[in-house]
Amino acid sequence: MTFDEMIQTDKPVLVDFFAEWCGPCKMMAPILKEVKTAIGDAATIIKVDVDKNPQASEKYQIQGVPTLIIFKQGKPVWRQSGVVQKAGLIQAIQKFTN
């Protein structure tokens, strides 16, 4: 399944654009696990390595990592750079769940 196919869903898809060498990105991993546990199937969470997927990074103009984007039906509906805390992420996702 391609990235574009993954974000073309009715439920929100949270994409974590990250890099292996990025310290703050490592801090996002346990936060994303907790968010997934809290939201269950209400949304999908995927991680995209900017070094391995330069075309996705370019398309969404990712300048710094981590950058988190919530997609709904293929469109970016929320975006934030830097480490985002669990409560803030859950709140953002819930805005886009039906």
VENVEN-V661114 format. One record per backbone hydrogen bond with DSSP energy under -1.0 kcal/mol. CO is the residue of the C=O (numbers start at 1). NH is the residue of the N-H. E is the energy in kcal/mol with one decimal. If there is no record, write none. Layout:
co/nh/e
CO/NH/E
CO/NH/E
//
This chain:
co/nh/e
2/6/-2.2
3/7/-1.7
7/74/-2.6
9/73/-2.4
12/44/-2.4
13/71/-2.9
14/46/-2.8
15/69/-2.3
16/48/-2.9
17/67/-1.8
18/50/-3.0
19/22/-1.6
22/26/-1.2
23/27/-1.1
28/32/-3.0
29/33/-1.9
30/34/-2.0
31/35/-2.5
32/36/-2.5
33/37/-2.2
34/38/-2.2
35/39/-2.7
36/40/-2.3
39/42/-2.0
44/14/-3.3
46/16/-2.9
48/18/-2.6
49/53/-1.6
53/57/-1.9
54/58/-2.5
55/59/-2.4
56/60/-1.9
57/62/-2.9
58/61/-1.5
66/82/-3.5
67/17/-3.0
68/80/-2.5
69/15/-3.4
70/77/-3.3
70/78/-1.2
71/13/-2.6
72/75/-1.8
75/72/-2.5
78/70/-2.6
80/68/-3.4
85/89/-2.1
86/90/-2.7
87/91/-2.3
88/92/-2.1
89/93/-2.7
90/94/-2.6
91/95/-1.1
93/96/-1.7
//
